[in-house]
Amino acid sequence: MARFLPLQVSDIRRETRDAVVVTLTPQVEDQNAFDFIQGQYLTFRRAFDGEELRRSYSICAGRNEGALQVGIKRVEGGCFSTWANEELTVGETIEAMPPMGAFHTAIDPAQARNYLFFAAGSGITPVLSLIKTTLADEPNSNVTLVYGNRSTNTIMFRDELDDLKNRYMGRLSVVHILGSEAQEIDLFSGRIDAEKCKLLFKSWIDIASTDLAFICGPEQMMLVIAQSLRDHGLNDSQIKFELFASSQPGRASQKMLAKNSSGIDATCKATITIDGTTREISMAKKGETILEAALGANLDAPYACKAGVCSTCRAMVLEGEVEMEKNHALEDYEVNRGYVLTCQCFPLSDSVVITYDQ
């Protein structure tokens, strides 16, 4: 089970008016723990007014760059992002869990694949890591990025994307879609919606040759793009997405059918394993999630967003029946194997057996 480890801030670069790129250095003994896969994220914690706050930010560096960097865009009212943009200084030490996340695919230097990426705003952060690693480590593959922003001055990593286009001439194509700024080609102005996708796929992007598509941005945008990709021939196994913010309801609740699910009592016996240690606790079937019950019993269960977005609290149901209210993070195959997001999970049976160790 991942635990928080110290990272020293070795550099802070102002990327846009409201976003910074933070370079982090682990202690020598922790370097292997922070050997990330492209597209993964770090979960940080810090106390604000005596209350611990956890936030996840995606790694923007490529695996081959020898650096650990995250992009942090200031969110209105966001304590952590505001602090990182306004007060964080070089030399400070902050705590983070080792890298997590499944927003990636295996790199194969022998493969010649065509990748299509969609990103909006700070959703470019994990996408940039994926693009840089793919271009460097799959020399026969090509990449197309469709990147949506309000205007030119809000584009994160604009110079870096231009440098990548020059370095990998002919292998990287970048399409900027600007919502509030006119461009020479009308196709590149406005929002990334179903009609925009239809036009892009008709005149600019060859969907028939696309092997994999990655989407990172607001949920509604991702749903529209994913459906457009399906409508133009891609199947679900070719589409991966990561939600960086959520104000919308999650996927439909999914019940984990289980062994020994019976009874309608108001309480449930929950057996929870973390780091090889198993505890049995009693919890209400309504009113608190499995994660909340575990934390209330002083179990050191992992979590970050508590919104069903980041998958930090993922665990496996071994026995019993539970229901997830939201799921923005788990793939269908993970749910079918028995994984749940414990921050969104309520017991339905009289007893459940949960492990964070698988």
C-alpha positions in Angstrom: 0.0 0.0 0.0 1.3 3.4 -1.0 2.3 5.8 1.8 3.3 9.4 1.8 6.9 10.2 1.3 8.8 13.5 1.3 9.7 15.3 -2.0 11.8 18.4 -2.2 10.7 21.2 -4.5 13.8 21.8 -6.8 12.2 24.2 -9.3 9.0 26.1 -9.9 8.2 27.4 -13.4 5.4 29.8 -14.2 3.6 28.2 -17.2 0.6 30.5 -17.6 -0.9 33.3 -15.4 -2.7 30.7 -13.3 -0.6 27.5 -13.7 2.9 26.4 -12.5 5.1 23.4 -13.2 6.7 22.0 -10.1 9.8 19.9 -10.3 10.2 17.5 -7.3 13.2 15.4 -6.1 12.7 12.3 -3.9 15.1 11.3 -1.2 17.8 8.8 -2.5 16.1 5.9 -0.7 12.7 6.7 -2.3 13.8 7.2 -5.9 12.6 3.8 -7.0 9.2 4.4 -5.5 8.7 7.5 -7.8 9.7 5.7 -11.0 6.5 6.6 -12.8 4.6 5.3 -15.8 3.6 8.0 -18.4 0.1 9.3 -17.6 0.2 8.7 -13.9 -0.4 11.2 -11.0 0.8 12.0 -7.6 -1.4 12.5 -4.5 -0.2 15.3 -2.2 -1.2 16.1 1.3 -0.9 19.3 3.3 -2.7 20.8 6.4 -4.7 24.0 5.9 -6.0 25.6 9.1 -5.3 22.3 11.0 -7.2 20.1 8.5 -5.5 17.7 6.2 -6.2 18.2 2.5 -5.3 15.8 -0.3 -5.1 16.6 -3.9 -3.9 14.7 -7.0 -1.9 16.2 -9.9 -0.8 14.5 -13.0 2.9 14.1 -13.9 3.7 16.1 -17.1 7.3 14.8 -17.7 8.1 12.0 -20.0 9.6 8.8 -18.6 12.9 9.5 -20.5 13.4 13.0 -19.2 14.9 12.0 -15.8 12.6 14.5 -13.9 9.5 14.3 -11.7 7.2 17.2 -12.6 3.6 18.0 -12.1 1.4 20.8 -13.5 -0.8 22.6 -11.1 -3.5 25.0 -12.4 -5.1 27.3 -9.9 -8.8 26.5 -9.3 -11.1 29.2 -8.0 -11.5 28.6 -4.3 -9.0 25.7 -4.3 -6.8 25.9 -1.2 -4.0 23.6 -2.5 -3.8 24.9 -6.0 -3.8 28.5 -4.8 -1.1 27.8 -2.3 1.0 26.0 -4.9 0.7 28.9 -7.4 1.2 31.7 -4.9 3.2 30.5 -1.8 5.1 27.3 -2.6 8.8 28.0 -2.9 11.9 26.2 -4.1 13.5 24.2 -1.3 10.3 23.3 0.5 9.4 19.7 1.3 6.0 18.4 0.5 4.6 14.9 1.0 3.2 12.7 -1.8 2.2 9.1 -2.4 4.2 7.3 -5.1 2.7 7.5 -8.6 -0.6 5.9 -9.3 -3.1 5.7 -12.2 -3.9 3.6 -15.2 -4.3 6.3 -17.9 -1.7 4.7 -20.2 -0.9 1.8 -22.5 2.2 -0.3 -22.7 5.0 1.2 -24.9 6.4 -1.2 -27.6 9.4 0.2 -29.6 8.6 -2.3 -32.4 5.1 -1.1 -32.8 4.0 1.5 -35.4 0.7 2.9 -34.1 -1.4 6.1 -34.6 -2.4 7.8 -31.4 -5.1 10.4 -31.1 -5.2 12.6 -28.0 -7.9 15.0 -26.9 -7.3 17.4 -24.0 -8.9 20.5 -22.5 -7.2 23.0 -20.2 -5.1 21.4 -17.5 -6.2 18.0 -18.9 -3.0 18.4 -21.1 -0.8 17.5 -18.1 -1.0 13.6 -18.2 -1.4 13.8 -22.0 1.9 15.6 -22.4 3.6 12.8 -20.4 2.0 10.3 -22.7 3.0 12.1 -25.9 6.6 12.7 -24.9 7.1 9.1 -23.8 5.4 7.7 -26.9 7.4 9.8 -29.4 10.7 9.0 -27.7 10.1 5.3 -27.1 8.0 4.2 -30.1 10.0 5.7 -33.0 7.6 4.4 -35.6 4.4 5.7 -34.1 2.6 9.0 -34.9 0.6 11.3 -32.6 -2.2 13.7 -33.2 -3.3 16.1 -30.4 -6.5 18.1 -30.3 -6.2 20.6 -27.5 -9.0 22.9 -26.4 -8.5 26.2 -24.5 -10.3 29.6 -24.1 -7.5 31.6 -25.8 -3.9 31.5 -26.8 -2.6 32.9 -23.4 -4.3 30.1 -21.5 -2.6 27.3 -23.4 -0.4 25.2 -21.0 2.9 23.9 -22.4 2.5 25.8 -25.7 6.2 26.3 -26.2 6.9 22.7 -25.2 4.4 21.4 -27.7 6.0 23.6 -30.4 9.4 22.2 -29.5 8.1 18.7 -29.7 6.6 19.3 -33.2 10.0 20.5 -34.4 11.9 17.7 -32.8 9.6 15.0 -34.1 8.9 16.5 -37.5 6.1 14.8 -39.3 5.2 12.5 -36.3 3.3 15.0 -34.1 0.4 17.1 -35.3 -1.2 19.6 -32.9 -4.7 21.1 -33.4 -5.5 24.0 -31.1 -9.3 24.7 -30.6 -9.8 28.1 -29.0 -13.2 28.9 -27.5 -13.1 32.7 -27.4 -10.5 33.6 -30.0 -11.0 33.6 -33.7 -8.6 31.7 -35.9 -7.8 31.7 -39.6 -9.6 28.4 -40.0 -13.1 28.4 -38.6 -12.8 24.7 -37.7 -10.3 25.6 -35.0 -12.5 28.0 -33.2 -15.3 27.2 -30.7 -15.9 24.2 -28.5 -14.9 20.6 -28.8 -18.4 19.1 -29.3 -20.1 16.4 -31.4 -20.3 18.7 -34.5 -16.6 19.7 -34.1 -15.6 16.1 -33.9 -17.6 15.2 -37.0 -15.9 18.0 -39.0 -12.4 17.1 -37.7 -12.9 13.4 -38.5 -14.2 14.3 -42.0 -11.4 16.7 -43.1 -8.5 16.6 -40.7 -8.1 13.3 -38.7 -8.1 9.9 -40.2 -10.1 7.9 -37.7 -9.9 4.7 -39.7 -6.1 4.6 -39.1 -6.3 5.4 -35.4 -5.2 2.6 -33.1 -5.8 4.3 -29.7 -7.5 7.4 -28.4 -6.9 9.1 -25.0 -9.2 11.8 -23.6 -8.6 14.1 -20.6 -10.9 16.9 -19.6 -14.3 17.8 -18.2 -16.7 14.8 -18.1 -19.3 16.2 -20.5 -16.6 16.9 -23.1 -15.1 13.4 -22.7 -18.5 11.7 -23.1 -19.2 13.6 -26.3 -15.8 12.8 -27.8 -15.9 9.2 -26.8 -19.3 8.8 -28.4 -18.1 10.5 -31.5 -15.1 8.2 -31.7 -17.5 5.2 -31.4 -19.8 6.6 -34.1 -16.8 6.8 -36.4 -15.6 3.2 -35.8 -13.5 3.0 -32.7 -14.5 0.5 -30.0 -14.3 0.9 -26.2 -11.0 -1.0 -26.0 -9.4 1.7 -28.1 -10.6 4.6 -25.9 -9.1 5.6 -22.6 -10.1 8.6 -20.6 -9.2 10.5 -17.4 -11.3 13.0 -15.6 -9.5 15.9 -14.1 -12.5 17.6 -12.5 -16.1 16.6 -11.9 -19.3 18.3 -11.1 -21.5 15.8 -12.9 -23.0 12.6 -11.7 -20.7 9.6 -12.3 -21.4 6.4 -14.2 -24.4 4.4 -13.3 -24.1 2.7 -10.0 -22.8 -0.9 -10.3 -23.5 -3.6 -7.8 -20.8 -6.1 -7.0 -22.6 -9.4 -6.8 -21.0 -11.5 -4.2 -20.9 -14.6 -2.1 -23.0 -14.6 1.0 -25.2 -11.5 0.3 -28.3 -11.6 2.5 -30.1 -9.7 5.2 -31.5 -6.2 5.5 -30.0 -5.2 8.9 -29.0 -1.5 9.3 -25.4 -2.4 10.1 -22.7 -4.4 8.3 -19.7 -6.3 9.5 -16.8 -5.0 7.3 -13.5 -6.9 7.2 -10.8 -4.7 5.8 -7.2 -5.5 4.9 -4.6 -2.8 4.5 -0.9 -3.5 4.3 -1.3 -7.1 5.3 -3.2 -6.2 8.4 -6.9 -7.2 8.7 -9.4 -5.5 10.9 -13.1 -6.2 11.5 -15.3 -3.2 12.1 -19.1 -2.5 12.4 -20.5 0.2 10.1 -23.8 1.5 9.0 -25.2 0.4 5.7 -26.3 4.0 5.0 -24.8 7.4 5.8 -21.1 6.5 5.5 -18.9 5.0 2.8 -16.6 2.1 3.4 -13.7 4.6 3.2 -15.3 6.8 5.8 -15.9 3.9 8.1 -12.3 2.7 7.7 -10.9 6.2 8.5 -13.3 6.5 11.4 -11.8 3.3 12.8 -8.3 4.7 12.5 -7.4 2.5 9.6 -4.8 4.2 7.3 -6.9 3.7 4.1 -5.6 5.6 1.0 -7.6 8.3 -0.5 -7.3 11.7 -2.3 -10.3 13.2 -4.0 -13.2 11.4 -2.3 -15.2 12.1 -5.5 -14.8 8.9 -7.4 -12.3 10.5 -9.8 -8.7 9.6 -8.9 -8.9 5.8 -8.0 -6.5 6.3 -5.1 -9.0 4.5 -2.8 -9.4 1.5 -5.1 -9.9 -1.8 -3.3 -11.3 -5.3 -4.1 -14.5 -6.8 -2.8 -13.8 -10.5 -1.9 -17.1 -11.2 -0.2 -20.5 -9.4 0.2 -22.4 -7.0 -1.9 -21.7 -3.3 -2.3 -22.9 -0.4 -4.5 -20.9 2.5 -6.0 -22.7 5.9 -6.2 -20.1 7.3 -8.7 -17.3 5.8 -10.8 -15.2 8.2 -12.9 -12.0 6.2 -12.6 -12.4 2.4 -12.9 -12.6 0.6 -16.3 -15.3 -1.9 -16.8 -12.9 -4.8 -16.6 -11.8 -3.6 -13.2 -15.3 -3.5 -11.9 -16.0 -6.9 -13.4 -13.0 -8.3 -11.5 -14.4 -6.9 -8.2 -12.6 -3.6 -7.8 -14.5 -0.6 -6.3 -13.9 3.0 -5.3 -14.3 2.8 -1.5 -15.0 6.6 -1.3 -18.2 5.9 -3.3 -19.0 2.5 -1.9 -21.9 1.5 0.5 -22.5 -2.1 1.8 -25.7 -3.8 0.8 -25.1 -7.1 2.6 -24.7 -7.9 6.3 -21.0 -8.5 5.9 -18.4 -7.5 3.3 -14.7 -8.4 2.9 -12.5 -5.7 1.4 -8.8 -5.7 0.6 -6.7 -2.8 -0.5 -3.7 -5.1 -1.1 -4.7 -6.6 -4.5 
